[in-house]
Structure formats: structure tokens, C-alpha cells
């Protein structure tokens, strides 16, 4: 996941420890969605062996809300609907927990992600000045109210 995330300049760059905390049993409720491309059966490898990570989404459930914490789609898999499927799966999970909303922040320069979120019904709610570093950039805040 870190290797994929490092390929995306606009992703939230987490440390190995932060990714490890996602998998801690004591961690608060988190959702990890993973999209992989498996090698053809002719490769002779077992299912899942040697598969390639195409994308992932990590969200944190802080009842009654969810926070989309990190999402990355591989450069080779972009513009094929994978990001939409990941966001749709998060929204379905949030609805299944009777949550009130999903919120996130995104780099101001990340036009593709902003368009994806807006198309999924997220509305801009604010700005965090100089929130991101390398490069220094504002974060735009979005929220999607659920039924």
C-alpha cells in the first residue's frame, strides 16, 4: 500500500506505523477496501499470489460519521471507474451502519479527486489553510449527508 501511495503525489502520505495501526485489533472501527488485479490462471500461481494492488480506500468510523482518511488508485488504473467503486462501497458501508454522513479533506490541486467526490454527492464545507506539506497546500473539506 505504501508503494502505491508513493506513486501518487496527491495522496495522503502515511508512515508504515500509520498503515500498521489500520490492522490493529484494538484500533477503532476502520474500513479497508482493496482492489487487486490477479494474474491470469495460466501463470500457475495460487489466487492472490502475485496480484497487483490497483487501489485502496481507508475510512474511520466515528459514530455517527465516517471519515474517508486515504484513497489511492494506481496511475495505470485511473479513469476506469475504480475510484467510484471504492467510494460507492464506502457509502454503502456507511449507510449499513445508519451513519449520518461521510466527510473528507482533499488537496485543493487534486481536481480529479474533487470531481469524483462531487459527482458522488459530496459538498464543499470548508478549507484548512496550509494543511498539506510537500508542497504546502490548502485542504478542501467535503461532506456527504446520508439518508
Buried (B, 14 or more C-beta within 10 A) or exposed (E): BEEBBEEBEBBBBBEEEBBEBBEEEEEEEBBEBEBEEEBEEEEEEEEEEEEEBBBBBBBBBEEEBBBBBBBBBBEEBBEEEBBEBBBEBBBEBBEEBEBEBBBBBBBBBBEBBBEBBEEBBBEEEEEEEEBBEEEEBBBBBBBBEBE
